[in-house]
Amino acid sequence: MIIVLRSGATPQEIDEVTRRLKKLGFGVHISQGTERTIIGAIGDERGVNLEEKIGVLPFVERVIPILTPYKLTSREFREQDTVVRVNDVEIGPGRFVIIAGPCAVESESQVLETAFRVKEAGGKILRGGAFKPRTSPYSFQGLGEDGLKLLARAREVTGLPFVTEALGIEELPLVAEYADMIQIGARNMQNFRLLEAVGKLRKPVLLKRGMMNTIDEMLMSAEYILAQGNYQVVLCERGIRTFEPATRNTLDLSCVPIVKKKSHLPILVDPSHGTGRSDLVHSMSLAALAVGADGLLVEVHPNPVEALSDGPQSVTPEQFAALVKDLRRFAPLVGREM
């Protein structure tokens, strides 16, 4: 249920609704807009008539049931688009933010060169994997904490905040100590204990869609994070597994406008994992801008042929710069700033 308060509701009136809801056993989440305050009542509504218990208060405008299984993530709970802040970078309406960098951190020279080239071209956030979830146990698994230190060094010399993945609850505190934004990868989208743990950290989270998950399942995973009080969540469409072998995954660009209708959370597109082909990154990035995405997640490597992870889908710094140049030409046509 959501409780919509009348315009101009005082802090004391908000506290009164909160107190009553908690007494009835509900969790309380408050969304304050420019004109209205909305309070989400999260819990078992069976046997409790909130219209009678709360709706009768003179400063309550109406009580509305939320029909979707994801409550806090839904557009019903919050009409305004959420803006997620990663240090000084804002991800949300009116902006098109590019996160770029290598799939895996390999060396100091690789990370620093990529970071400088990403910033020079117009990237706003650096990406890089210190812990790598690989299909094969014999593939490169990442540098661990040494990789986090290299990413922190790149942030120090370029000013770019960075996002990196936490594979499990065990290394989450270590990743949170270094990273500005924590990525939950596709394979962990339904690792609910990890989602709850990252929700308690109050750090920005990049939540990638699972390769075999529906849009609603992705939104339910985001709900786990928001339910812990962390609303700084950015969704990411990174392709789903289908029967089509021409690309690594099938990039579901229809996901973007659907999410925009269902949720207030920003959403990025990852054309690198979405296609697995560097030659398709440029066109799919332009398409992501056109369908309303709030930004991109792009893999950039100074020498993709020698990359230890995902070389075939990584673009060179020169290709990345050309991509950003084209995006800047088209962004104003869809009301976006870069």
C-alpha positions in Angstrom: 0.0 0.0 0.0 1.0 3.6 -0.5 -0.3 6.5 1.6 -0.5 9.8 -0.2 -0.4 12.8 2.2 -2.1 16.0 1.4 0.1 18.9 0.0 2.0 20.6 2.7 2.0 17.8 5.2 4.1 18.6 8.2 7.0 16.5 9.7 4.8 15.8 12.7 2.0 14.5 10.4 4.5 12.3 8.5 5.7 11.0 11.9 2.2 10.2 13.0 1.5 8.0 9.9 4.9 6.4 10.3 4.2 5.6 14.0 0.8 4.1 13.3 2.1 1.9 10.4 4.9 0.6 12.5 2.5 -0.2 15.3 0.5 -2.2 12.8 3.6 -4.2 11.9 4.5 -2.5 8.6 7.9 -1.4 7.3 7.9 2.3 6.3 9.5 3.9 3.3 9.1 7.6 2.6 9.3 9.3 -0.8 9.1 13.1 -0.7 8.3 14.8 -4.0 8.0 18.4 -4.9 4.2 18.5 -4.2 3.3 15.3 -2.3 4.8 13.0 0.3 4.2 9.3 -0.3 4.6 6.7 2.4 5.0 3.1 1.4 3.6 0.5 3.8 5.5 -2.8 3.3 4.2 -5.9 5.0 1.3 -8.4 5.2 -1.8 -6.5 4.4 -4.2 -9.3 5.1 -6.5 -8.6 8.0 -5.5 -5.0 8.2 -7.7 -2.3 6.6 -5.4 0.6 6.1 -8.2 2.7 4.7 -9.9 2.6 8.1 -6.7 2.8 10.2 -4.8 5.4 8.2 -7.1 6.8 5.5 -9.3 8.5 8.1 -6.5 10.9 9.2 -7.3 14.5 8.0 -3.9 15.0 6.4 -4.1 11.7 4.3 -5.3 12.3 0.8 -5.8 8.6 -0.2 -4.6 5.1 0.4 -3.7 3.2 -2.8 -2.9 -0.5 -3.2 0.3 -1.3 -5.2 -0.6 -4.1 -7.5 2.9 -5.1 -8.6 4.9 -7.5 -6.5 7.8 -5.0 -6.4 6.6 -2.1 -4.3 9.4 0.4 -3.7 10.9 -0.1 -7.2 7.5 0.6 -8.9 6.5 3.8 -10.6 3.4 3.7 -8.4 5.5 4.3 -5.3 7.6 7.1 -6.8 6.5 9.0 -9.9 9.6 11.1 -10.3 12.7 9.5 -11.8 15.4 8.6 -9.3 18.8 10.3 -9.7 21.7 8.1 -8.5 24.9 10.0 -7.5 28.3 8.4 -7.8 30.5 11.0 -6.2 29.9 14.0 -8.5 28.4 12.0 -11.3 24.6 11.9 -11.6 22.8 9.1 -13.4 19.2 9.8 -14.3 16.8 11.9 -16.3 18.2 14.4 -18.8 21.7 12.8 -18.7 23.5 10.1 -20.7 26.4 8.8 -18.6 29.1 6.5 -20.0 30.8 4.0 -17.8 33.8 2.5 -19.5 37.0 0.5 -18.9 38.5 -2.9 -19.1 36.6 -6.1 -18.4 39.4 -7.2 -16.0 42.2 -5.3 -14.3 45.4 -6.8 -15.6 48.2 -4.4 -14.7 48.9 -0.8 -13.6 49.9 0.4 -17.0 46.7 -1.1 -18.6 44.4 0.4 -16.1 46.0 3.9 -16.1 46.2 4.1 -19.9 42.6 3.0 -20.2 41.4 5.4 -17.5 43.2 8.4 -19.0 41.8 7.6 -22.5 38.3 7.0 -21.2 38.3 10.4 -19.4 39.8 12.2 -22.4 37.0 10.9 -24.6 34.2 11.8 -22.2 33.6 8.8 -20.0 32.4 9.7 -16.5 33.0 6.5 -14.5 35.7 3.9 -14.8 34.7 0.2 -14.8 37.0 -2.7 -14.2 36.9 -6.2 -12.7 39.1 -7.1 -9.8 37.2 -10.3 -9.1 36.0 -12.0 -12.2 33.2 -14.7 -12.4 34.3 -17.0 -15.2 32.5 -19.9 -16.7 35.8 -21.9 -16.6 37.7 -22.3 -13.3 40.9 -22.2 -15.4 40.2 -18.7 -16.9 41.7 -15.6 -15.4 39.9 -14.9 -12.2 41.1 -11.3 -11.5 43.8 -9.7 -9.3 41.6 -9.4 -6.2 42.6 -6.7 -3.8 45.6 -5.8 -5.9 43.1 -5.0 -8.7 41.1 -2.8 -6.3 44.2 -0.9 -5.4 45.0 -0.3 -9.1 41.5 1.0 -9.7 41.9 3.3 -6.6 45.2 4.5 -8.1 43.4 5.3 -11.4 40.8 7.2 -9.5 43.5 9.2 -7.7 45.2 10.3 -10.9 42.2 10.8 -13.2 39.4 11.8 -10.8 37.1 9.2 -12.2 35.1 7.2 -9.7 35.0 3.5 -10.4 32.5 0.6 -10.3 33.6 -3.0 -9.8 31.8 -6.2 -9.1 31.4 -8.0 -5.7 31.0 -11.8 -6.3 29.8 -12.7 -2.8 29.1 -11.5 0.7 32.7 -12.6 1.7 34.5 -10.0 -0.4 31.7 -7.3 -0.2 33.3 -5.4 2.7 36.6 -5.3 0.8 35.1 -4.1 -2.4 33.0 -1.5 -0.6 36.2 -0.2 1.1 37.6 0.8 -2.3 34.8 1.2 -4.8 32.5 4.2 -5.4 29.8 1.9 -6.9 29.3 -1.8 -6.4 28.2 -4.0 -9.3 26.0 -7.0 -8.9 26.7 -9.1 -12.0 24.3 -11.1 -14.1 25.1 -14.4 -12.4 24.4 -12.9 -9.0 21.1 -11.1 -9.8 19.1 -13.5 -7.7 21.7 -14.0 -5.0 19.2 -12.5 -2.5 21.5 -12.6 0.6 24.1 -10.6 -1.4 21.4 -8.1 -2.5 20.3 -7.6 1.1 23.9 -7.1 2.2 24.6 -4.5 -0.5 21.4 -2.8 0.4 22.7 -2.2 3.9 25.8 -0.5 2.7 24.2 2.7 1.4 26.6 2.8 -1.6 25.4 3.2 -5.2 24.7 -0.2 -6.8 24.8 -1.3 -10.5 22.4 -4.2 -10.8 22.8 -6.2 -14.1 19.9 -8.3 -15.5 20.5 -12.0 -15.4 21.1 -13.7 -18.7 17.9 -15.8 -18.3 15.8 -13.5 -16.2 12.6 -11.5 -17.0 12.3 -7.8 -16.5 10.0 -8.3 -13.5 12.5 -10.6 -11.9 15.2 -7.9 -12.3 12.9 -5.4 -10.6 12.2 -7.8 -7.8 15.9 -8.2 -7.3 16.2 -4.4 -7.1 13.4 -4.5 -4.5 15.6 -6.5 -2.2 18.2 -3.7 -2.2 15.6 -0.9 -1.8 13.9 -2.8 1.0 17.1 -2.4 3.1 16.9 1.4 2.6 19.3 1.8 -0.3 17.5 3.7 -3.2 20.8 4.4 -5.1 20.3 1.6 -7.6 21.0 1.6 -11.3 19.7 -1.2 -13.5 21.6 -2.6 -16.5 20.3 -4.4 -19.5 23.2 -6.7 -20.7 21.6 -9.1 -23.0 19.7 -12.4 -22.4 20.4 -15.9 -23.6 18.3 -17.0 -26.6 18.6 -19.5 -29.4 20.3 -16.9 -31.7 24.1 -17.8 -32.1 25.1 -14.7 -34.1 25.8 -12.8 -30.9 27.0 -13.8 -27.5 23.6 -12.7 -26.0 20.5 -11.1 -27.4 20.5 -7.4 -26.4 16.9 -6.7 -25.3 16.6 -3.0 -26.0 12.8 -3.2 -25.5 13.7 -3.7 -21.8 14.6 0.0 -21.5 11.2 1.7 -22.3 9.4 -1.1 -20.4 11.5 -0.5 -17.3 10.9 3.3 -17.7 7.1 2.6 -17.5 7.3 0.2 -14.6 10.0 1.8 -12.4 11.5 5.1 -11.4 15.1 3.6 -11.3 17.6 4.6 -14.0 18.7 2.0 -16.5 21.9 1.6 -18.5 22.7 -0.6 -21.5 25.8 -2.8 -21.8 26.3 -3.4 -25.6 29.6 -5.2 -25.0 28.2 -8.1 -23.1 24.9 -7.7 -24.9 26.4 -8.7 -28.2 29.9 -10.0 -27.4 31.1 -8.3 -30.6 33.1 -5.1 -30.7 31.9 -4.3 -34.2 28.3 -4.0 -32.9 29.0 -1.8 -29.9 28.8 1.4 -31.8 25.4 0.8 -33.4 23.9 -0.7 -30.3 25.1 2.2 -28.2 23.3 4.7 -30.5 20.2 2.5 -30.4 20.4 2.5 -26.6 20.4 6.3 -26.6 17.4 6.3 -29.0 15.3 4.0 -26.8 15.7 6.1 -23.7 18.6 4.6 -21.7 20.3 6.7 -19.1 23.8 5.7 -20.2 26.1 2.9 -21.3 28.5 0.4 -19.8 31.2 -0.2 -22.4 34.3 -2.4 -22.3 37.5 -0.6 -23.5 40.9 -2.1 -23.7 44.2 -0.6 -25.1 44.9 -3.9 -26.9 41.8 -6.1 -27.1 43.7 -8.9 -28.9 45.9 -9.4 -25.8 43.1 -8.9 -23.2 42.9 -11.6 -20.5 39.1 -11.4 -20.5 36.4 -10.5 -23.1 38.8 -9.2 -25.8 36.4 -9.9 -28.7 33.8 -7.5 -27.3 36.2 -4.7 -26.1 36.7 -1.6 -28.2 39.9 0.3 -28.5 40.3 3.8 -27.0 40.2 5.2 -30.6 36.9 3.4 -31.3 35.5 4.5 -27.9 36.4 8.2 -28.7 34.6 7.9 -32.1 31.6 6.4 -30.3 31.4 9.2 -27.8 31.7 11.8 -30.5 28.7 10.4 -32.3 26.7 10.1 -29.1 27.3 13.7 -28.4 25.9 14.6 -31.8 22.6 12.8 -31.2 22.1 13.2 -27.4 20.5 16.7 -27.7 17.9 15.3 -30.2 16.5 13.1 -27.4 16.9 15.7 -24.6 20.0 14.3 -23.1 23.2 16.0 -21.9 26.7 14.4 -21.9 
